[in-house]
């Protein structure tokens, strides 16, 4: 965590299990750290996965912050259910099935007012083998297990928490290679602290954040082009969803 506390990318904690209370405790520690630095920790926006305990804790501790779910985790949840429902082979080999699944995924990019209408339309046209997938989607994402405001990504440029995920992958990989014990773990945490402090010094000296990947830039450009055409009335919501499916 950089000294200015403007952005918090890493916060290390160790729990045997973690629920709402543990998440609340972590957020309270962040607030205490901010006070120690004569600042107020009140993030404008929080990007997370859809873990219910975490969502509840964010709502409790930061009721005025904009909380959005990670687009990558949304896609991951859909792909996981495709596999769990035994649809992986059809998804890979059947272009029609793959197209209908990708339309479900693309609903996250649609204007919020159009999501339910487009869901009903594509469900009415979907293959019988996708009934269980559409039932899951309606229960989990349409009817409020996860509110639309959390999983809709239409209004954001940064839709993922990939910075955190990249750290988790790197850290996990290093632990797996070292036959870890508690002392190995502590040394790895110390190494990460040193690495992050070095990044903070570089940023304070005028260095810029890592550039966005060309893939991400291209995605955003195509997304904005489609969204602008829709807003200007050049394409309708059905065509917009079809375009988002191809991103």
N, C-alpha and C positions, 0 to 999 in steps of 0.2 A: 504494500500500500504506500503510495507516494505521500510525502509530507503535507502537500497542499490539500489532500483529501477531496480533490475535485472529482476524480474517478477512482473507483476501487475495483481492481481486476482480480486480486487474490486475497483470500483470507483463510488461513490454515486453521483447521480445528480437528480434534480427534474425539469421536464418540463411539461407544459400543453400538448404540442404536440412536436414530435421530427421528424425532417427531416434531409436532408443533412447538412444544415447549423448548426443545433444543434450538430450533430455528429462531425463536423469539429471543433466547439468551444470546445467541450470536449477534443478532441485530442490536440488542441493547449494549453489547460490548463495543460494537462499531460506534454507536452514539456516544458512549463514554470516551472512546478514543478521540472522537471529534471534539468533544468538550475539552479534553486535555490539550488539544492543539488550538483552543479558542475558536472553534468552528462548530457549525451545526450540520449533522449528517441527515440531510433530507433530500434524497435523490429525486430528480424529476421523473426518471423512468427506470424501471427495473425489468430486465429480460431474464426469464428463467424457463426451466422445463415445467411440466404440468403436474408435478408431485403435489398431492392435495395438502399435505402438511405444510409444505413451503408456501403454497398459494395462500393458505389460511394465515400463516405467520406474517406474510407481506401485507395482507389486508389489515391485520391487527396493528402492526407497527408503523406502516406507511400508508394510511388510508387516503392520503392526498397525492400519492405518487401514481404515475401511469404505469400499470403493470401489464406487460405483454408477454405472451408465450413465445418460445423459440420455434421458428418455422421449421428448422431441421428436426426438432423433436416431434413436431406434428407429423411431418412426413414419415419419420421413423415409426411412429405409432401405427400409421396406416399400413406401412410395409410389414410390420410385425403381425398385424391381424390378417393380412393377406396370406402370410406364411402359416399362421396358426389355424386358419380355416381351410388349409390344404389347397390354396389357389395359386401357389407359387409357380407351378408348371404352366398352368393356363395363362398366368400373367406374362410369363416369359415367351410362350409360344403362340398365343392367340392375340392378334393385334386388336380385335374388337374389345376383348376383356381388358387388355392393357389400357386402351383408350378410355374406357369407362372408369377404371380405377384412377387414372391420372386426372380425370375430370373431378372426382371426389377430392383429390389432393389440391387441385387448383381452386377449389371453393374458398380456401384460406386467403387467396389473393383478390377475391371479388369485393366490390363495395358491400358493406354490411347489409344494406337494405335489399340486396339482390340474392343473398346467400340461400335463404330458405326456399325462395321461388325456384332458383336454379337446381337446388337439391331435389325438390319434388319433380321437376321436369326430367332430370337425368335418371332418377329412380324409376319413373314410369316407363322409360325406354331401356332400362338395364336388362342384362341377361339373367335368366333364372338362377344361374349358378352363383350370382353375386347377391342373392337375397340376404344371406346372413351378414355379409359385409355392410350392406346398406342399413340393415337393422342395427348393427353395432354403431355405425356412424351416426344414425339418428339418435340413439340412446346416449352416446358419449359426447357428441359435438353439437347436435342440433337442439336437443331437448334440455340441455342445461347442466349435465354433469360437469362439463367445462363450458363456461359462458362464452358466447361469441366474441365479446369484447377482449377476451384473453387470447383466443386462437386466430382471430382475423388479422392479417398482416398487410392489408391494403394501404394503410396510411404511413407505413414506415419504410425507410431506406435500409436500416440495419435490422434484420429480421431474426438474427440468430445470436446465441451466446457462444459462438465458435472459439472465441479467445479462451474462455474457460475450458471448453471441451478439449482444445489443443493442449492446454496445460495438463489436464487430467490424463490424456493419452501419453504425453511425454513423461510425466511423473510415474504413471503406472508401469511404463516400459522400463524405467530405470530401477524401480523396486524389484520387478520380476527378474532382472539380471543379477541381483546382488544377494540372493538368499537372505532376505531381510530379517533383522531383529529390531528391537526398539532403538538401539544405538545407530544402526544403519539408517533407520527412518529419521532420527533427529539430524543426522549429518546431511541427509537429502533436503530436509526442510531448511537447514542453514545455508546450503548451496543455493536453493531457490531464493532465499531472502537476499543473499549477496547479488544474485543475478538481477533481481527486481530492483534493488537499490541502484545498481549500475544503470539500468534503463531509466530510472527516475532522474538520475544525474544527467544523462544524455538529453532527456526531454527538457530539463531545466536549462540546458545549455543551448537550446534552440533546435534540437533534432525533431523531426516530424515522426508521427506514428507510422507504422508499417503501411505501405500502400495497399489499397484494395486489389484483389486479384483481377486479372483481365476477364475471367469468367464472371465474377460478380458484377463488374462494371457493365459487361455486355448484357447480362440478365436485367440489370436495373434500367438500362437504356430501352430494351425491348418492352419491359413492363411499362415504363412511362409513356412510350409511344402508343401502346394499346390503350392505356388508361385515358390519355388525352383524346384519342379518337372517340372513345366512348363518351367522354364528357362533352365533346363537341357534336355528338349525335351522328357521327359517321358510321358507327357500328352499334348494334344492340347488345343486350346483356348475354344473349346466347352466343353471339360471335366473340364477345369479350372472353367468355369462359373457354371457348375453343382456342382462342389465341393464347391464353394463359396456360392451357394444357400443353402447348408446344414449347414453352420456355425451358 
